Amino acid sequence: MPYFYLARCSDNSLYSGSCLDLKKREDKHNSGKGAKYTRSRRPVKIVYSEEFETLAKAKKREAQVKSLSKTEKEQILLIDK
């Protein structure tokens, strides 16, 4: 299943991404083979995700969230609780 996710980095920043397998993606980030942004901010922990019917829809949500401020991204995490 395709997912949109937010990952908490070691510097407390949030990284937004999309993938097909959350566990594999988290492992990839933490091995240093993920996004350039997360390579120097390891360890990374996926703290939020949304499931979508297609990867295109997950990527659309990723683009939407990437444009938000950190405060707005943090609000997404609070709403989920």
mmCIF file of the N, C-alpha and C atoms, coordinates in Angstrom:
data_MODEL
# 
_entry.id   MODEL 
# 
loop_
_atom_site.group_PDB 
_atom_site.id 
_atom_site.type_symbol 
_atom_site.label_atom_id 
_atom_site.label_alt_id 
_atom_site.label_comp_id 
_atom_site.label_asym_id 
_atom_site.label_entity_id 
_atom_site.label_seq_id 
_atom_site.pdbx_PDB_ins_code 
_atom_site.Cartn_x 
_atom_site.Cartn_y 
_atom_site.Cartn_z 
_atom_site.occupancy 
_atom_site.B_iso_or_equiv 
_atom_site.pdbx_formal_charge 
_atom_site.auth_seq_id 
_atom_site.auth_comp_id 
_atom_site.auth_asym_id 
_atom_site.auth_atom_id 
_atom_site.pdbx_PDB_model_num 
ATOM 1   N N  . MET A 1 1  ? 0.834  -1.186 0.000  1.00 0.00 ? 1  MET A N  1 
ATOM 2   C CA . MET A 1 1  ? 0.000  0.000  0.000  1.00 0.00 ? 1  MET A CA 1 
ATOM 3   C C  . MET A 1 1  ? 0.880  1.251  0.000  1.00 0.00 ? 1  MET A C  1 
ATOM 4   N N  . PRO A 1 2  ? 0.531  2.257  -0.743 1.00 0.00 ? 2  PRO A N  1 
ATOM 5   C CA . PRO A 1 2  ? 1.275  3.518  -0.736 1.00 0.00 ? 2  PRO A CA 1 
ATOM 6   C C  . PRO A 1 2  ? 0.954  4.345  0.514  1.00 0.00 ? 2  PRO A C  1 
ATOM 7   N N  . TYR A 1 3  ? 1.971  5.042  1.003  1.00 0.00 ? 3  TYR A N  1 
ATOM 8   C CA . TYR A 1 3  ? 1.834  5.849  2.209  1.00 0.00 ? 3  TYR A CA 1 
ATOM 9   C C  . TYR A 1 3  ? 2.447  7.226  2.019  1.00 0.00 ? 3  TYR A C  1 
ATOM 10  N N  . PHE A 1 4  ? 1.889  8.192  2.707  1.00 0.00 ? 4  PHE A N  1 
ATOM 11  C CA . PHE A 1 4  ? 2.530  9.474  2.975  1.00 0.00 ? 4  PHE A CA 1 
ATOM 12  C C  . PHE A 1 4  ? 2.989  9.359  4.422  1.00 0.00 ? 4  PHE A C  1 
ATOM 13  N N  . TYR A 1 5  ? 4.154  9.914  4.754  1.00 0.00 ? 5  TYR A N  1 
ATOM 14  C CA . TYR A 1 5  ? 4.622  9.825  6.137  1.00 0.00 ? 5  TYR A CA 1 
ATOM 15  C C  . TYR A 1 5  ? 5.352  11.080 6.578  1.00 0.00 ? 5  TYR A C  1 
ATOM 16  N N  . LEU A 1 6  ? 5.409  11.256 7.886  1.00 0.00 ? 6  LEU A N  1 
ATOM 17  C CA . LEU A 1 6  ? 6.253  12.261 8.523  1.00 0.00 ? 6  LEU A CA 1 
ATOM 18  C C  . LEU A 1 6  ? 7.253  11.513 9.383  1.00 0.00 ? 6  LEU A C  1 
ATOM 19  N N  . ALA A 1 7  ? 8.515  11.874 9.244  1.00 0.00 ? 7  ALA A N  1 
ATOM 20  C CA . ALA A 1 7  ? 9.574  11.254 10.031 1.00 0.00 ? 7  ALA A CA 1 
ATOM 21  C C  . ALA A 1 7  ? 10.214 12.317 10.916 1.00 0.00 ? 7  ALA A C  1 
ATOM 22  N N  . ARG A 1 8  ? 10.413 11.984 12.174 1.00 0.00 ? 8  ARG A N  1 
ATOM 23  C CA . ARG A 1 8  ? 11.086 12.877 13.118 1.00 0.00 ? 8  ARG A CA 1 
ATOM 24  C C  . ARG A 1 8  ? 12.587 12.581 13.041 1.00 0.00 ? 8  ARG A C  1 
ATOM 25  N N  . CYS A 1 9  ? 13.358 13.613 12.783 1.00 0.00 ? 9  CYS A N  1 
ATOM 26  C CA . CYS A 1 9  ? 14.816 13.466 12.693 1.00 0.00 ? 9  CYS A CA 1 
ATOM 27  C C  . CYS A 1 9  ? 15.452 13.752 14.050 1.00 0.00 ? 9  CYS A C  1 
ATOM 28  N N  . SER A 1 10 ? 16.723 13.407 14.182 1.00 0.00 ? 10 SER A N  1 
ATOM 29  C CA . SER A 1 10 ? 17.419 13.572 15.465 1.00 0.00 ? 10 SER A CA 1 
ATOM 30  C C  . SER A 1 10 ? 17.508 15.027 15.907 1.00 0.00 ? 10 SER A C  1 
ATOM 31  N N  . ASP A 1 11 ? 17.424 15.974 14.974 1.00 0.00 ? 11 ASP A N  1 
ATOM 32  C CA . ASP A 1 11 ? 17.458 17.392 15.325 1.00 0.00 ? 11 ASP A CA 1 
ATOM 33  C C  . ASP A 1 11 ? 16.053 17.953 15.594 1.00 0.00 ? 11 ASP A C  1 
ATOM 34  N N  . ASN A 1 12 ? 15.068 17.061 15.692 1.00 0.00 ? 12 ASN A N  1 
ATOM 35  C CA . ASN A 1 12 ? 13.665 17.372 15.969 1.00 0.00 ? 12 ASN A CA 1 
ATOM 36  C C  . ASN A 1 12 ? 12.929 17.951 14.764 1.00 0.00 ? 12 ASN A C  1 
ATOM 37  N N  . SER A 1 13 ? 13.565 18.001 13.607 1.00 0.00 ? 13 SER A N  1 
ATOM 38  C CA . SER A 1 13 ? 12.870 18.459 12.405 1.00 0.00 ? 13 SER A CA 1 
ATOM 39  C C  . SER A 1 13 ? 11.963 17.339 11.907 1.00 0.00 ? 13 SER A C  1 
ATOM 40  N N  . LEU A 1 14 ? 11.053 17.697 11.012 1.00 0.00 ? 14 LEU A N  1 
ATOM 41  C CA . LEU A 1 14 ? 10.143 16.720 10.423 1.00 0.00 ? 14 LEU A CA 1 
ATOM 42  C C  . LEU A 1 14 ? 10.418 16.619 8.931  1.00 0.00 ? 14 LEU A C  1 
ATOM 43  N N  . TYR A 1 15 ? 10.536 15.404 8.446  1.00 0.00 ? 15 TYR A N  1 
ATOM 44  C CA . TYR A 1 15 ? 10.739 15.140 7.031  1.00 0.00 ? 15 TYR A CA 1 
ATOM 45  C C  . TYR A 1 15 ? 9.463  14.501 6.499  1.00 0.00 ? 15 TYR A C  1 
ATOM 46  N N  . SER A 1 16 ? 8.939  14.998 5.377  1.00 0.00 ? 16 SER A N  1 
ATOM 47  C CA . SER A 1 16 ? 7.758  14.381 4.778  1.00 0.00 ? 16 SER A CA 1 
ATOM 48  C C  . SER A 1 16 ? 8.161  13.628 3.526  1.00 0.00 ? 16 SER A C  1 
ATOM 49  N N  . GLY A 1 17 ? 7.549  12.450 3.373  1.00 0.00 ? 17 GLY A N  1 
ATOM 50  C CA . GLY A 1 17 ? 7.863  11.626 2.219  1.00 0.00 ? 17 GLY A CA 1 
ATOM 51  C C  . GLY A 1 17 ? 6.714  10.696 1.876  1.00 0.00 ? 17 GLY A C  1 
ATOM 52  N N  . SER A 1 18 ? 6.937  9.894  0.849  1.00 0.00 ? 18 SER A N  1 
ATOM 53  C CA . SER A 1 18 ? 5.954  8.887  0.452  1.00 0.00 ? 18 SER A CA 1 
ATOM 54  C C  . SER A 1 18 ? 6.699  7.618  0.074  1.00 0.00 ? 18 SER A C  1 
ATOM 55  N N  . CYS A 1 19 ? 6.034  6.491  0.228  1.00 0.00 ? 19 CYS A N  1 
ATOM 56  C CA . CYS A 1 19 ? 6.685  5.213  -0.026 1.00 0.00 ? 19 CYS A CA 1 
ATOM 57  C C  . CYS A 1 19 ? 5.644  4.106  -0.136 1.00 0.00 ? 19 CYS A C  1 
ATOM 58  N N  . LEU A 1 20 ? 6.123  2.902  -0.425 1.00 0.00 ? 20 LEU A N  1 
ATOM 59  C CA . LEU A 1 20 ? 5.243  1.732  -0.477 1.00 0.00 ? 20 LEU A CA 1 
ATOM 60  C C  . LEU A 1 20 ? 5.345  0.874  0.781  1.00 0.00 ? 20 LEU A C  1 
ATOM 61  N N  . ASP A 1 21 ? 6.465  0.979  1.504  1.00 0.00 ? 21 ASP A N  1 
ATOM 62  C CA . ASP A 1 21 ? 6.698  0.152  2.695  1.00 0.00 ? 21 ASP A CA 1 
ATOM 63  C C  . ASP A 1 21 ? 7.348  1.035  3.767  1.00 0.00 ? 21 ASP A C  1 
ATOM 64  N N  . LEU A 1 22 ? 6.613  1.332  4.837  1.00 0.00 ? 22 LEU A N  1 
ATOM 65  C CA . LEU A 1 22 ? 7.105  2.249  5.870  1.00 0.00 ? 22 LEU A CA 1 
ATOM 66  C C  . LEU A 1 22 ? 8.357  1.734  6.574  1.00 0.00 ? 22 LEU A C  1 
ATOM 67  N N  . LYS A 1 23 ? 8.370  0.469  6.933  1.00 0.00 ? 23 LYS A N  1 
ATOM 68  C CA . LYS A 1 23 ? 9.521  -0.098 7.652  1.00 0.00 ? 23 LYS A CA 1 
ATOM 69  C C  . LYS A 1 23 ? 10.780 -0.040 6.788  1.00 0.00 ? 23 LYS A C  1 
ATOM 70  N N  . LYS A 1 24 ? 10.652 -0.442 5.526  1.00 0.00 ? 24 LYS A N  1 
ATOM 71  C CA . LYS A 1 24 ? 11.809 -0.408 4.624  1.00 0.00 ? 24 LYS A CA 1 
ATOM 72  C C  . LYS A 1 24 ? 12.301 1.019  4.416  1.00 0.00 ? 24 LYS A C  1 
ATOM 73  N N  . ARG A 1 25 ? 11.358 1.959  4.328  1.00 0.00 ? 25 ARG A N  1 
ATOM 74  C CA . ARG A 1 25 ? 11.751 3.353  4.111  1.00 0.00 ? 25 ARG A CA 1 
ATOM 75  C C  . ARG A 1 25 ? 12.468 3.912  5.328  1.00 0.00 ? 25 ARG A C  1 
ATOM 76  N N  . GLU A 1 26 ? 11.974 3.605  6.517  1.00 0.00 ? 26 GLU A N  1 
ATOM 77  C CA . GLU A 1 26 ? 12.648 4.061  7.735  1.00 0.00 ? 26 GLU A CA 1 
ATOM 78  C C  . GLU A 1 26 ? 14.048 3.465  7.809  1.00 0.00 ? 26 GLU A C  1 
ATOM 79  N N  . ASP A 1 27 ? 14.165 2.186  7.506  1.00 0.00 ? 27 ASP A N  1 
ATOM 80  C CA . ASP A 1 27 ? 15.480 1.533  7.501  1.00 0.00 ? 27 ASP A CA 1 
ATOM 81  C C  . ASP A 1 27 ? 16.421 2.181  6.488  1.00 0.00 ? 27 ASP A C  1 
ATOM 82  N N  . LYS A 1 28 ? 15.882 2.542  5.330  1.00 0.00 ? 28 LYS A N  1 
ATOM 83  C CA . LYS A 1 28 ? 16.699 3.172  4.290  1.00 0.00 ? 28 LYS A CA 1 
ATOM 84  C C  . LYS A 1 28 ? 17.204 4.529  4.765  1.00 0.00 ? 28 LYS A C  1 
ATOM 85  N N  . HIS A 1 29 ? 16.328 5.315  5.378  1.00 0.00 ? 29 HIS A N  1 
ATOM 86  C CA . HIS A 1 29 ? 16.765 6.608  5.928  1.00 0.00 ? 29 HIS A CA 1 
ATOM 87  C C  . HIS A 1 29 ? 17.883 6.398  6.950  1.00 0.00 ? 29 HIS A C  1 
ATOM 88  N N  . ASN A 1 30 ? 17.699 5.442  7.833  1.00 0.00 ? 30 ASN A N  1 
ATOM 89  C CA . ASN A 1 30 ? 18.660 5.232  8.918  1.00 0.00 ? 30 ASN A CA 1 
ATOM 90  C C  . ASN A 1 30 ? 19.962 4.581  8.469  1.00 0.00 ? 30 ASN A C  1 
ATOM 91  N N  . SER A 1 31 ? 19.961 3.971  7.302  1.00 0.00 ? 31 SER A N  1 
ATOM 92  C CA . SER A 1 31 ? 21.207 3.395  6.772  1.00 0.00 ? 31 SER A CA 1 
ATOM 93  C C  . SER A 1 31 ? 22.022 4.446  6.024  1.00 0.00 ? 31 SER A C  1 
ATOM 94  N N  . GLY A 1 32 ? 21.455 5.642  5.852  1.00 0.00 ? 32 GLY A N  1 
ATOM 95  C CA . GLY A 1 32 ? 22.154 6.703  5.132  1.00 0.00 ? 32 GLY A CA 1 
ATOM 96  C C  . GLY A 1 32 ? 21.918 6.679  3.639  1.00 0.00 ? 32 GLY A C  1 
ATOM 97  N N  . LYS A 1 33 ? 21.019 5.810  3.184  1.00 0.00 ? 33 LYS A N  1 
ATOM 98  C CA . LYS A 1 33 ? 20.734 5.689  1.759  1.00 0.00 ? 33 LYS A CA 1 
ATOM 99  C C  . LYS A 1 33 ? 19.404 6.312  1.379  1.00 0.00 ? 33 LYS A C  1 
ATOM 100 N N  . GLY A 1 34 ? 18.781 6.996  2.328  1.00 0.00 ? 34 GLY A N  1 
ATOM 101 C CA . GLY A 1 34 ? 17.500 7.655  2.060  1.00 0.00 ? 34 GLY A CA 1 
ATOM 102 C C  . GLY A 1 34 ? 17.730 9.046  1.503  1.00 0.00 ? 34 GLY A C  1 
ATOM 103 N N  . ALA A 1 35 ? 16.831 9.937  1.804  1.00 0.00 ? 35 ALA A N  1 
ATOM 104 C CA . ALA A 1 35 ? 16.898 11.306 1.307  1.00 0.00 ? 35 ALA A CA 1 
ATOM 105 C C  . ALA A 1 35 ? 18.142 12.025 1.826  1.00 0.00 ? 35 ALA A C  1 
ATOM 106 N N  . LYS A 1 36 ? 18.670 12.912 1.008  1.00 0.00 ? 36 LYS A N  1 
ATOM 107 C CA . LYS A 1 36 ? 19.848 13.696 1.393  1.00 0.00 ? 36 LYS A CA 1 
ATOM 108 C C  . LYS A 1 36 ? 19.595 14.452 2.698  1.00 0.00 ? 36 LYS A C  1 
ATOM 109 N N  . TYR A 1 37 ? 18.370 14.969 2.849  1.00 0.00 ? 37 TYR A N  1 
ATOM 110 C CA . TYR A 1 37 ? 18.022 15.735 4.051  1.00 0.00 ? 37 TYR A CA 1 
ATOM 111 C C  . TYR A 1 37 ? 18.221 14.916 5.323  1.00 0.00 ? 37 TYR A C  1 
ATOM 112 N N  . THR A 1 38 ? 17.843 13.642 5.290  1.00 0.00 ? 38 THR A N  1 
ATOM 113 C CA . THR A 1 38 ? 17.876 12.834 6.518  1.00 0.00 ? 38 THR A CA 1 
ATOM 114 C C  . THR A 1 38 ? 19.252 12.228 6.800  1.00 0.00 ? 38 THR A C  1 
ATOM 115 N N  . ARG A 1 39 ? 20.151 12.216 5.829  1.00 0.00 ? 39 ARG A N  1 
ATOM 116 C CA . ARG A 1 39 ? 21.454 11.557 6.026  1.00 0.00 ? 39 ARG A CA 1 
ATOM 117 C C  . ARG A 1 39 ? 22.237 12.116 7.206  1.00 0.00 ? 39 ARG A C  1 
ATOM 118 N N  . SER A 1 40 ? 22.185 13.414 7.390  1.00 0.00 ? 40 SER A N  1 
ATOM 119 C CA . SER A 1 40 ? 22.929 14.027 8.496  1.00 0.00 ? 40 SER A CA 1 
ATOM 120 C C  . SER A 1 40 ? 22.061 14.244 9.728  1.00 0.00 ? 40 SER A C  1 
ATOM 121 N N  . ARG A 1 41 ? 20.862 13.701 9.700  1.00 0.00 ? 41 ARG A N  1 
ATOM 122 C CA . ARG A 1 41 ? 19.931 13.900 10.812 1.00 0.00 ? 41 ARG A CA 1 
ATOM 123 C C  . ARG A 1 41 ? 19.440 12.564 11.386 1.00 0.00 ? 41 ARG A C  1 
ATOM 124 N N  . ARG A 1 42 ? 20.262 11.563 11.293 1.00 0.00 ? 42 ARG A N  1 
ATOM 125 C CA . ARG A 1 42 ? 19.893 10.243 11.802 1.00 0.00 ? 42 ARG A CA 1 
ATOM 126 C C  . ARG A 1 42 ? 20.121 10.176 13.302 1.00 0.00 ? 42 ARG A C  1 
ATOM 127 N N  . PRO A 1 43 ? 19.385 9.331  13.997 1.00 0.00 ? 43 PRO A N  1 
ATOM 128 C CA . PRO A 1 43 ? 18.364 8.416  13.500 1.00 0.00 ? 43 PRO A CA 1 
ATOM 129 C C  . PRO A 1 43 ? 17.050 9.133  13.184 1.00 0.00 ? 43 PRO A C  1 
ATOM 130 N N  . VAL A 1 44 ? 16.290 8.493  12.328 1.00 0.00 ? 44 VAL A N  1 
ATOM 131 C CA . VAL A 1 44 ? 15.000 8.992  11.873 1.00 0.00 ? 44 VAL A CA 1 
ATOM 132 C C  . VAL A 1 44 ? 13.931 8.002  12.312 1.00 0.00 ? 44 VAL A C  1 
ATOM 133 N N  . LYS A 1 45 ? 12.795 8.513  12.763 1.00 0.00 ? 45 LYS A N  1 
ATOM 134 C CA . LYS A 1 45 ? 11.694 7.644  13.190 1.00 0.00 ? 45 LYS A CA 1 
ATOM 135 C C  . LYS A 1 45 ? 10.419 8.126  12.514 1.00 0.00 ? 45 LYS A C  1 
ATOM 136 N N  . ILE A 1 46 ? 9.742  7.234  11.798 1.00 0.00 ? 46 ILE A N  1 
ATOM 137 C CA . ILE A 1 46 ? 8.459  7.604  11.196 1.00 0.00 ? 46 ILE A CA 1 
ATOM 138 C C  . ILE A 1 46 ? 7.428  7.701  12.317 1.00 0.00 ? 46 ILE A C  1 
ATOM 139 N N  . VAL A 1 47 ? 6.857  8.893  12.451 1.00 0.00 ? 47 VAL A N  1 
ATOM 140 C CA . VAL A 1 47 ? 5.952  9.166  13.569 1.00 0.00 ? 47 VAL A CA 1 
ATOM 141 C C  . VAL A 1 47 ? 4.500  9.336  13.141 1.00 0.00 ? 47 VAL A C  1 
ATOM 142 N N  . TYR A 1 48 ? 4.254  9.370  11.828 1.00 0.00 ? 48 TYR A N  1 
ATOM 143 C CA . TYR A 1 48 ? 2.892  9.571  11.330 1.00 0.00 ? 48 TYR A CA 1 
ATOM 144 C C  . TYR A 1 48 ? 2.814  9.034  9.911  1.00 0.00 ? 48 TYR A C  1 
ATOM 145 N N  . SER A 1 49 ? 1.673  8.457  9.573  1.00 0.00 ? 49 SER A N  1 
ATOM 146 C CA . SER A 1 49 ? 1.483  8.008  8.185  1.00 0.00 ? 49 SER A CA 1 
ATOM 147 C C  . SER A 1 49 ? 0.001  8.023  7.819  1.00 0.00 ? 49 SER A C  1 
ATOM 148 N N  . GLU A 1 50 ? -0.238 8.147  6.524  1.00 0.00 ? 50 GLU A N  1 
ATOM 149 C CA . GLU A 1 50 ? -1.574 8.055  5.943  1.00 0.00 ? 50 GLU A CA 1 
ATOM 150 C C  . GLU A 1 50 ? -1.492 7.082  4.784  1.00 0.00 ? 50 GLU A C  1 
ATOM 151 N N  . GLU A 1 51 ? -2.472 6.229  4.642  1.00 0.00 ? 51 GLU A N  1 
ATOM 152 C CA . GLU A 1 51 ? -2.508 5.226  3.571  1.00 0.00 ? 51 GLU A CA 1 
ATOM 153 C C  . GLU A 1 51 ? -3.327 5.763  2.394  1.00 0.00 ? 51 GLU A C  1 
ATOM 154 N N  . PHE A 1 52 ? -2.869 5.468  1.172  1.00 0.00 ? 52 PHE A N  1 
ATOM 155 C CA . PHE A 1 52 ? -3.549 5.932  -0.038 1.00 0.00 ? 52 PHE A CA 1 
ATOM 156 C C  . PHE A 1 52 ? -3.749 4.786  -1.013 1.00 0.00 ? 52 PHE A C  1 
ATOM 157 N N  . GLU A 1 53 ? -4.660 4.982  -1.946 1.00 0.00 ? 53 GLU A N  1 
ATOM 158 C CA . GLU A 1 53 ? -4.947 3.972  -2.971 1.00 0.00 ? 53 GLU A CA 1 
ATOM 159 C C  . GLU A 1 53 ? -3.823 3.870  -3.992 1.00 0.00 ? 53 GLU A C  1 
ATOM 160 N N  . THR A 1 54 ? -3.191 5.009  -4.288 1.00 0.00 ? 54 THR A N  1 
ATOM 161 C CA . THR A 1 54 ? -2.119 5.015  -5.287 1.00 0.00 ? 54 THR A CA 1 
ATOM 162 C C  . THR A 1 54 ? -0.928 5.820  -4.770 1.00 0.00 ? 54 THR A C  1 
ATOM 163 N N  . LEU A 1 55 ? 0.245  5.535  -5.314 1.00 0.00 ? 55 LEU A N  1 
ATOM 164 C CA . LEU A 1 55 ? 1.443  6.287  -4.946 1.00 0.00 ? 55 LEU A CA 1 
ATOM 165 C C  . LEU A 1 55 ? 1.313  7.736  -5.403 1.00 0.00 ? 55 LEU A C  1 
ATOM 166 N N  . ALA A 1 56 ? 0.648  7.957  -6.525 1.00 0.00 ? 56 ALA A N  1 
ATOM 167 C CA . ALA A 1 56 ? 0.446  9.328  -7.010 1.00 0.00 ? 56 ALA A CA 1 
ATOM 168 C C  . ALA A 1 56 ? -0.329 10.161 -5.992 1.00 0.00 ? 56 ALA A C  1 
ATOM 169 N N  . LYS A 1 57 ? -1.336 9.569  -5.359 1.00 0.00 ? 57 LYS A N  1 
ATOM 170 C CA . LYS A 1 57 ? -2.117 10.287 -4.343 1.00 0.00 ? 57 LYS A CA 1 
ATOM 171 C C  . LYS A 1 57 ? -1.268 10.544 -3.096 1.00 0.00 ? 57 LYS A C  1 
ATOM 172 N N  . ALA A 1 58 ? -0.432 9.591  -2.725 1.00 0.00 ? 58 ALA A N  1 
ATOM 173 C CA . ALA A 1 58 ? 0.458  9.770  -1.577 1.00 0.00 ? 58 ALA A CA 1 
ATOM 174 C C  . ALA A 1 58 ? 1.462  10.894 -1.862 1.00 0.00 ? 58 ALA A C  1 
ATOM 175 N N  . LYS A 1 59 ? 1.989  10.940 -3.071 1.00 0.00 ? 59 LYS A N  1 
ATOM 176 C CA . LYS A 1 59 ? 2.935  11.988 -3.449 1.00 0.00 ? 59 LYS A CA 1 
ATOM 177 C C  . LYS A 1 59 ? 2.266  13.360 -3.494 1.00 0.00 ? 59 LYS A C  1 
ATOM 178 N N  . LYS A 1 60 ? 1.008  13.394 -3.876 1.00 0.00 ? 60 LYS A N  1 
ATOM 179 C CA . LYS A 1 60 ? 0.261  14.651 -3.884 1.00 0.00 ? 60 LYS A CA 1 
ATOM 180 C C  . LYS A 1 60 ? 0.125  15.173 -2.452 1.00 0.00 ? 60 LYS A C  1 
ATOM 181 N N  . ARG A 1 61 ? -0.196 14.281 -1.521 1.00 0.00 ? 61 ARG A N  1 
ATOM 182 C CA . ARG A 1 61 ? -0.296 14.665 -0.104 1.00 0.00 ? 61 ARG A CA 1 
ATOM 183 C C  . ARG A 1 61 ? 1.070  15.116 0.420  1.00 0.00 ? 61 ARG A C  1 
ATOM 184 N N  . GLU A 1 62 ? 2.132  14.413 0.017  1.00 0.00 ? 62 GLU A N  1 
ATOM 185 C CA . GLU A 1 62 ? 3.488  14.793 0.418  1.00 0.00 ? 62 GLU A CA 1 
ATOM 186 C C  . GLU A 1 62 ? 3.786  16.229 -0.024 1.00 0.00 ? 62 GLU A C  1 
ATOM 187 N N  . ALA A 1 63 ? 3.492  16.556 -1.259 1.00 0.00 ? 63 ALA A N  1 
ATOM 188 C CA . ALA A 1 63 ? 3.740  17.906 -1.775 1.00 0.00 ? 63 ALA A CA 1 
ATOM 189 C C  . ALA A 1 63 ? 2.938  18.944 -0.987 1.00 0.00 ? 63 ALA A C  1 
ATOM 190 N N  . GLN A 1 64 ? 1.711  18.593 -0.647 1.00 0.00 ? 64 GLN A N  1 
ATOM 191 C CA . GLN A 1 64 ? 0.849  19.490 0.123  1.00 0.00 ? 64 GLN A CA 1 
ATOM 192 C C  . GLN A 1 64 ? 1.461  19.771 1.494  1.00 0.00 ? 64 GLN A C  1 
ATOM 193 N N  . VAL A 1 65 ? 1.911  18.727 2.172  1.00 0.00 ? 65 VAL A N  1 
ATOM 194 C CA . VAL A 1 65 ? 2.446  18.880 3.531  1.00 0.00 ? 65 VAL A CA 1 
ATOM 195 C C  . VAL A 1 65 ? 3.821  19.538 3.514  1.00 0.00 ? 65 VAL A C  1 
ATOM 196 N N  . LYS A 1 66 ? 4.636  19.276 2.499  1.00 0.00 ? 66 LYS A N  1 
ATOM 197 C CA . LYS A 1 66 ? 5.963  19.890 2.419  1.00 0.00 ? 66 LYS A CA 1 
ATOM 198 C C  . LYS A 1 66 ? 5.872  21.413 2.410  1.00 0.00 ? 66 LYS A C  1 
ATOM 199 N N  . SER A 1 67 ? 4.779  21.955 1.903  1.00 0.00 ? 67 SER A N  1 
ATOM 200 C CA . SER A 1 67 ? 4.628  23.410 1.842  1.00 0.00 ? 67 SER A CA 1 
ATOM 201 C C  . SER A 1 67 ? 4.190  24.021 3.176  1.00 0.00 ? 67 SER A C  1 
ATOM 202 N N  . LEU A 1 68 ? 3.853  23.192 4.153  1.00 0.00 ? 68 LEU A N  1 
ATOM 203 C CA . LEU A 1 68 ? 3.414  23.679 5.464  1.00 0.00 ? 68 LEU A CA 1 
ATOM 204 C C  . LEU A 1 68 ? 4.602  24.069 6.333  1.00 0.00 ? 68 LEU A C  1 
ATOM 205 N N  . SER A 1 69 ? 4.352  24.917 7.308  1.00 0.00 ? 69 SER A N  1 
ATOM 206 C CA . SER A 1 69 ? 5.383  25.271 8.283  1.00 0.00 ? 69 SER A CA 1 
ATOM 207 C C  . SER A 1 69 ? 5.568  24.094 9.258  1.00 0.00 ? 69 SER A C  1 
ATOM 208 N N  . LYS A 1 70 ? 6.652  24.147 10.019 1.00 0.00 ? 70 LYS A N  1 
ATOM 209 C CA . LYS A 1 70 ? 6.886  23.092 11.009 1.00 0.00 ? 70 LYS A CA 1 
ATOM 210 C C  . LYS A 1 70 ? 5.743  23.061 12.022 1.00 0.00 ? 70 LYS A C  1 
ATOM 211 N N  . THR A 1 71 ? 5.262  24.219 12.424 1.00 0.00 ? 71 THR A N  1 
ATOM 212 C CA . THR A 1 71 ? 4.149  24.288 13.375 1.00 0.00 ? 71 THR A CA 1 
ATOM 213 C C  . THR A 1 71 ? 2.912  23.593 12.821 1.00 0.00 ? 71 THR A C  1 
ATOM 214 N N  . GLU A 1 72 ? 2.634  23.819 11.550 1.00 0.00 ? 72 GLU A N  1 
ATOM 215 C CA . GLU A 1 72 ? 1.475  23.175 10.930 1.00 0.00 ? 72 GLU A CA 1 
ATOM 216 C C  . GLU A 1 72 ? 1.665  21.667 10.819 1.00 0.00 ? 72 GLU A C  1 
ATOM 217 N N  . LYS A 1 73 ? 2.890  21.232 10.553 1.00 0.00 ? 73 LYS A N  1 
ATOM 218 C CA . LYS A 1 73 ? 3.179  19.793 10.509 1.00 0.00 ? 73 LYS A CA 1 
ATOM 219 C C  . LYS A 1 73 ? 3.008  19.178 11.897 1.00 0.00 ? 73 LYS A C  1 
ATOM 220 N N  . GLU A 1 74 ? 3.443  19.898 12.917 1.00 0.00 ? 74 GLU A N  1 
ATOM 221 C CA . GLU A 1 74 ? 3.282  19.410 14.297 1.00 0.00 ? 74 GLU A CA 1 
ATOM 222 C C  . GLU A 1 74 ? 1.799  19.276 14.636 1.00 0.00 ? 74 GLU A C  1 
ATOM 223 N N  . GLN A 1 75 ? 0.964  20.146 14.100 1.00 0.00 ? 75 GLN A N  1 
ATOM 224 C CA . GLN A 1 75 ? -0.479 20.072 14.337 1.00 0.00 ? 75 GLN A CA 1 
ATOM 225 C C  . GLN A 1 75 ? -1.061 18.780 13.761 1.00 0.00 ? 75 GLN A C  1 
ATOM 226 N N  . ILE A 1 76 ? -0.541 18.344 12.628 1.00 0.00 ? 76 ILE A N  1 
ATOM 227 C CA . ILE A 1 76 ? -0.984 17.071 12.046 1.00 0.00 ? 76 ILE A CA 1 
ATOM 228 C C  . ILE A 1 76 ? -0.743 15.936 13.032 1.00 0.00 ? 76 ILE A C  1 
ATOM 229 N N  . LEU A 1 77 ? 0.405  15.972 13.704 1.00 0.00 ? 77 LEU A N  1 
ATOM 230 C CA . LEU A 1 77 ? 0.738  14.920 14.686 1.00 0.00 ? 77 LEU A CA 1 
ATOM 231 C C  . LEU A 1 77 ? -0.217 14.983 15.880 1.00 0.00 ? 77 LEU A C  1 
ATOM 232 N N  . LEU A 1 78 ? -0.566 16.183 16.309 1.00 0.00 ? 78 LEU A N  1 
ATOM 233 C CA . LEU A 1 78 ? -1.460 16.329 17.460 1.00 0.00 ? 78 LEU A CA 1 
ATOM 234 C C  . LEU A 1 78 ? -2.873 15.863 17.148 1.00 0.00 ? 78 LEU A C  1 
ATOM 235 N N  . ILE A 1 79 ? -3.335 16.125 15.933 1.00 0.00 ? 79 ILE A N  1 
ATOM 236 C CA . ILE A 1 79 ? -4.677 15.725 15.529 1.00 0.00 ? 79 ILE A CA 1 
ATOM 237 C C  . ILE A 1 79 ? -4.799 14.196 15.525 1.00 0.00 ? 79 ILE A C  1 
ATOM 238 N N  . ASP A 1 80 ? -3.696 13.540 15.156 1.00 0.00 ? 80 ASP A N  1 
ATOM 239 C CA . ASP A 1 80 ? -3.698 12.072 15.053 1.00 0.00 ? 80 ASP A CA 1 
ATOM 240 C C  . ASP A 1 80 ? -3.814 11.395 16.422 1.00 0.00 ? 80 ASP A C  1 
ATOM 241 N N  . LYS A 1 81 ? -3.468 12.083 17.500 1.00 0.00 ? 81 LYS A N  1 
ATOM 242 C CA . LYS A 1 81 ? -3.449 11.446 18.830 1.00 0.00 ? 81 LYS A CA 1 
ATOM 243 C C  . LYS A 1 81 ? -4.818 11.259 19.405 1.00 0.00 ? 81 LYS A C  1 
# 
